[in-house]
């Protein structure tokens, strides 16, 4: 009976250790996902500015090209 209790306690400690490792790993993954989400939110926030700048540059080039054709 004592041997069985010792074996069960060892199994419980092992399971607890594995659960703590899994929790730490999951926590790291969640933190990484939050950082990536923040990055993409920033990308989306500044995307219209970049697109507007690109469109302005394209329009300027088109005007220069149209002026040279005339």
CNS distance restraints for C-alpha pairs under 8 A (distance, minus, plus):
assign (resid   1 and name CA) (resid   5 and name CA) 6.32 0.50 0.50
assign (resid   2 and name CA) (resid   6 and name CA) 6.20 0.50 0.50
assign (resid   3 and name CA) (resid   7 and name CA) 6.16 0.50 0.50
assign (resid   4 and name CA) (resid   8 and name CA) 6.20 0.50 0.50
assign (resid   5 and name CA) (resid   9 and name CA) 6.08 0.50 0.50
assign (resid   6 and name CA) (resid  10 and name CA) 6.13 0.50 0.50
assign (resid   7 and name CA) (resid  11 and name CA) 6.22 0.50 0.50
assign (resid   8 and name CA) (resid  12 and name CA) 6.13 0.50 0.50
assign (resid   9 and name CA) (resid  13 and name CA) 6.15 0.50 0.50
assign (resid  10 and name CA) (resid  14 and name CA) 6.11 0.50 0.50
assign (resid  11 and name CA) (resid  15 and name CA) 6.08 0.50 0.50
assign (resid  12 and name CA) (resid  16 and name CA) 6.06 0.50 0.50
assign (resid  13 and name CA) (resid  17 and name CA) 6.12 0.50 0.50
assign (resid  14 and name CA) (resid  18 and name CA) 6.25 0.50 0.50
assign (resid  15 and name CA) (resid  19 and name CA) 6.09 0.50 0.50
assign (resid  16 and name CA) (resid  20 and name CA) 6.19 0.50 0.50
assign (resid  17 and name CA) (resid  21 and name CA) 6.31 0.50 0.50
assign (resid  18 and name CA) (resid  22 and name CA) 6.14 0.50 0.50
assign (resid  19 and name CA) (resid  23 and name CA) 6.04 0.50 0.50
assign (resid  20 and name CA) (resid  24 and name CA) 6.16 0.50 0.50
assign (resid  21 and name CA) (resid  25 and name CA) 6.20 0.50 0.50
assign (resid  22 and name CA) (resid  26 and name CA) 6.05 0.50 0.50
assign (resid  23 and name CA) (resid  27 and name CA) 6.01 0.50 0.50
assign (resid  24 and name CA) (resid  28 and name CA) 6.29 0.50 0.50
assign (resid  25 and name CA) (resid  29 and name CA) 6.31 0.50 0.50
assign (resid  26 and name CA) (resid  30 and name CA) 6.13 0.50 0.50
assign (resid  27 and name CA) (resid  31 and name CA) 6.22 0.50 0.50
assign (resid  28 and name CA) (resid  32 and name CA) 6.16 0.50 0.50
assign (resid  29 and name CA) (resid  33 and name CA) 6.11 0.50 0.50
assign (resid  30 and name CA) (resid  34 and name CA) 6.19 0.50 0.50
assign (resid  31 and name CA) (resid  35 and name CA) 6.31 0.50 0.50
assign (resid  32 and name CA) (resid  36 and name CA) 6.18 0.50 0.50
assign (resid  33 and name CA) (resid  37 and name CA) 6.03 0.50 0.50
assign (resid  34 and name CA) (resid  38 and name CA) 6.17 0.50 0.50
assign (resid  35 and name CA) (resid  39 and name CA) 6.21 0.50 0.50
assign (resid  36 and name CA) (resid  40 and name CA) 6.29 0.50 0.50
assign (resid  37 and name CA) (resid  41 and name CA) 6.11 0.50 0.50
assign (resid  38 and name CA) (resid  42 and name CA) 6.26 0.50 0.50
assign (resid  39 and name CA) (resid  43 and name CA) 6.25 0.50 0.50
assign (resid  40 and name CA) (resid  44 and name CA) 6.11 0.50 0.50
assign (resid  41 and name CA) (resid  45 and name CA) 6.10 0.50 0.50
assign (resid  42 and name CA) (resid  46 and name CA) 6.26 0.50 0.50
assign (resid  43 and name CA) (resid  47 and name CA) 5.86 0.50 0.50
assign (resid  44 and name CA) (resid  48 and name CA) 7.50 0.50 0.50
assign (resid  46 and name CA) (resid  50 and name CA) 6.46 0.50 0.50
assign (resid  47 and name CA) (resid  51 and name CA) 6.07 0.50 0.50
assign (resid  48 and name CA) (resid  52 and name CA) 5.90 0.50 0.50
assign (resid  49 and name CA) (resid  53 and name CA) 6.18 0.50 0.50
assign (resid  50 and name CA) (resid  54 and name CA) 6.13 0.50 0.50
assign (resid  51 and name CA) (resid  55 and name CA) 6.04 0.50 0.50
assign (resid  52 and name CA) (resid  56 and name CA) 6.11 0.50 0.50
assign (resid  53 and name CA) (resid  57 and name CA) 6.18 0.50 0.50
assign (resid  54 and name CA) (resid  58 and name CA) 6.13 0.50 0.50
assign (resid  55 and name CA) (resid  59 and name CA) 6.06 0.50 0.50
assign (resid  56 and name CA) (resid  60 and name CA) 6.10 0.50 0.50
assign (resid  57 and name CA) (resid  61 and name CA) 6.22 0.50 0.50
assign (resid  58 and name CA) (resid  62 and name CA) 6.11 0.50 0.50
assign (resid  59 and name CA) (resid  63 and name CA) 6.14 0.50 0.50
assign (resid  60 and name CA) (resid  64 and name CA) 6.23 0.50 0.50
assign (resid  61 and name CA) (resid  65 and name CA) 6.08 0.50 0.50
assign (resid  62 and name CA) (resid  66 and name CA) 6.02 0.50 0.50
assign (resid  63 and name CA) (resid  67 and name CA) 6.02 0.50 0.50
assign (resid  64 and name CA) (resid  68 and name CA) 6.24 0.50 0.50
assign (resid  65 and name CA) (resid  69 and name CA) 6.28 0.50 0.50
assign (resid  66 and name CA) (resid  70 and name CA) 6.51 0.50 0.50
